C-alpha cells in the first residue's frame, strides 16, 4: 500500500513540476529552459512568506502571481522576438535561468533556506501511516490537471489555445489574436512553475539551484508526453512509478536516472511519445 | 611602456617561484603576510555551513594579528569556493597553491573535494590542515587532521542507542566517501556490540527524493535510525521528509551540525548528534571564543559548530607550528605540527596520533529551540590506527 502511495504521489509531484513546461511547449512550441528558475523563484516566495511570518498557504498564490508576472515580462521582452527561432529561444531562456539564479544568490545568498511546512506529520490512510503533505500534492496535481481540462475545454482562451496548437496560421487567418494567446499561455506556464516551487518547498531544501535538477526531469517528461496533458499524466504515472520501484527494490541511485532513461527509450520507440493517448 | 614594466615583474615572480620550488623555502621578508588558503564549499552541499567556517578563520587571524602576528608577519586569508565537489576543488586548490602561492591550506571540505585537492597539495608541497570530521584513513605527509574520524564519533552514538534498548538499526547516507565510510564503520561496530543492521540505503549527493528509502525504513522493523548524509541540503531534505512521513524512531545523525539543526527548527528536535564541539561546552576558552565571535560578527554571526571551531583552532595550530619551526618552510612546519598543543574551545588538542588528534567527544540531543543539550561526554577518545604507514 505504501508502495502504491509512493508511486502515485511521486507521479503527482512530477506532474506538478512539468505541467507549466508542457503548457508553454504545447502552445508556443518552445522549451522554456527558464522553467527551473521560475520554480526556484516560487521556492523563495515561500521563504519570503516564512521570513515575514505570513501563513505559508499564502505563498502558493503569491508564487503563482510572481511567476506569472515575471513570465509576462519574459514573453514580451525575450521570447516574443524569438518565436521563429526556437533554438535561439532555448538559448535565451537557458541564459535567463542562469541570470535569475545569480540574482537570487545576490539577494538571498547561496545557502539553503528554510520554510514553514504547510502540512506537517503523517496521517493514517488506507491502513498505513503516510505523509499528509504528499497526499496533499496528489490533490494539488488533480486540481492543476482538472483546471487545465476545464480551461482548454470550457473557456474562450482554451478554445483559442487549441486552435493555435492545431494550426496557428489558420487560427490567425480566422482573426484570432494569437499573440495574446501566446502571452497568456506563457504567463500561465511560468505561474505554474512558481506554484510548483512553492509546493515543493516543504519536501526539499530551497537554494538557488533547486530548480535545476527538476528542470531536466520535467523536460524529459514533456518530450515523452508530446503536447497533451493526458500524455503528461500517463508519462508521470508510468515513469514516476518506475522510479519508485527501481529505488525501492534495486537502488535509489539507479532510481534517480530512471525517468531520463525511460524517456529516451520511449522516444526511440515512439517518436510521438504519449501524445496520442 | 606597459610591456617593459610588466616583464620584469613576471620574470621576478617566475624566478622566485623556481627558487622556492628548488629549495622548498620561501624568501619572504619580515612583514610580508603569511598566506592561508581556505578552499571551502561556499556553494553546493556545504553552503549552509561554509560561512561559519570562514567566520571562525577570520576571528583566529584577527586575534593572532592583534598580538603581532607570527614571527613578526601578519596572517592573511585567501578564501576560494570549491563548490563542495571534486571538480571545483581541483580548480580551487590549483589556484590557491600555484597562483596565489599560499603558505598553508586550512579548510573544512567534503571528502570528495579533499580527495580531489590532495594531488595538488602533494605537487605544490604545502602543509594542509583538514578541519572537517571525515571517514578516516586519508594519509599524506602533508595532511594533518584536527577533527574526528568514525573511531571517535560512532561508538558514543551506538552505545547510547544500545543502552536505550535499540538492537535493530537502519542506515541512510549520501553516496560518497564520507557517507559510505561512516556507515560501514557504524555497521561493523553495531555487529560487534551485538546489534543488527536491518537495512542500508544511499542517495546521490544532489538527490532530493528520499521517498522510497523512507518507505523501506518504515517497513524494515528498525528500532533506530543512523544517518550520514552530506552536510547541508541533503540533511535538510532527508529530515524534512522523515518528519513528513511521521518517522519518530530514535534518530542519530552523524553529519548534522548545530547551526543546521537550529535552522531546521522543530523538524530537528530529538536528533542525537555526536561531536567534538557543541556550543554548550562549559569552559573558559569556549566562553571567551563565543564572546569574541559575537563581538566581531554581531547580527551576522553564524552559530559556531563542530566544523567551524576546528577551523579556528587549526589556524592557531599552524601559527604555533610556524613559531616553533621559526619559518614557514614546509618541512619544518610539518615536523612541528604534531608537537604543538592548542588550547581552544574544544580543550587541549595535539595532532600527535599519525597526523590525527585524540579528542573529547560529546553526545548531544537537539532540543525544540534548536540548541543542543549534552547528554554525556567521553574524554580524549583515540582516533585509532589511521595512518600506520606515515
Contacts between the chains, C-beta under 8 A, distances in Angstrom:
chain1	res1	chain2	res2	distance
A	2	B	215	4.8
A	2	B	218	6.8
A	2	B	219	6.8
A	3	B	215	6.6
A	6	B	211	5.2
A	6	B	212	6.3
A	6	B	215	5.4
A	9	B	211	7.5
A	10	B	209	7.3
A	10	B	211	6.0
A	109	B	51	8.0
A	110	B	42	6.0
A	110	B	43	4.7
A	110	B	47	4.6
A	111	B	47	4.3
A	111	B	48	5.0
A	111	B	50	7.8
A	111	B	51	6.9
A	111	B	232	7.6
A	112	B	47	6.7
A	112	B	48	5.0
A	112	B	232	5.8
A	112	B	233	5.1
A	112	B	236	5.7
A	112	B	263	7.8
A	114	B	236	7.4
A	114	B	263	5.1
A	114	B	264	6.6
A	114	B	265	6.8
A	117	B	240	7.2
A	117	B	243	7.9
A	117	B	244	7.2
A	117	B	267	7.6
A	120	B	243	6.8
A	120	B	244	6.9
A	120	B	266	7.8
A	121	B	243	7.4
A	121	B	244	7.3
A	121	B	246	5.8
A	122	B	244	7.2
A	122	B	245	5.7
A	122	B	246	2.7
A	129	B	218	7.6
A	129	B	245	7.6
A	129	B	246	5.0
A	130	B	245	7.2
A	130	B	246	7.8
A	131	B	241	7.4
A	131	B	244	4.3
A	131	B	245	4.5
A	131	B	246	6.8
A	132	B	244	7.5
A	133	B	244	5.2
A	134	B	211	7.7
A	134	B	244	7.0
A	134	B	245	7.9
A	202	B	240	6.6
A	202	B	244	6.9
A	203	B	208	7.6
A	203	B	237	7.2
A	203	B	240	6.6
A	203	B	241	6.2
A	203	B	244	7.1
A	204	B	208	4.6
A	204	B	237	5.0
A	204	B	240	7.5
A	205	B	208	7.4
A	205	B	232	7.7
A	205	B	233	4.3
A	205	B	236	4.2
A	205	B	237	5.2
A	205	B	240	7.7
A	207	B	47	6.9
A	207	B	233	6.1
A	213	B	206	6.4
A	213	B	208	6.6
A	243	B	209	7.9
A	244	B	211	6.5
A	244	B	212	5.4
A	247	B	209	7.8
A	247	B	211	7.3
A	247	B	212	3.4
A	247	B	213	7.2
A	248	B	212	4.2
A	248	B	215	6.5
A	248	B	216	6.2
A	251	B	202	8.0
A	252	B	201	5.7
A	252	B	202	6.6
A	252	B	203	4.9
A	252	B	207	7.1
A	252	B	210	7.9
A	252	B	212	5.9
A	252	B	213	5.6
A	253	B	175	5.7
A	253	B	202	6.4
A	253	B	203	6.9
A	253	B	204	5.8
A	253	B	207	7.9
A	255	B	209	7.9
A	255	B	212	6.3
A	256	B	203	7.4
A	256	B	204	5.8
A	256	B	207	5.6
A	256	B	209	7.6
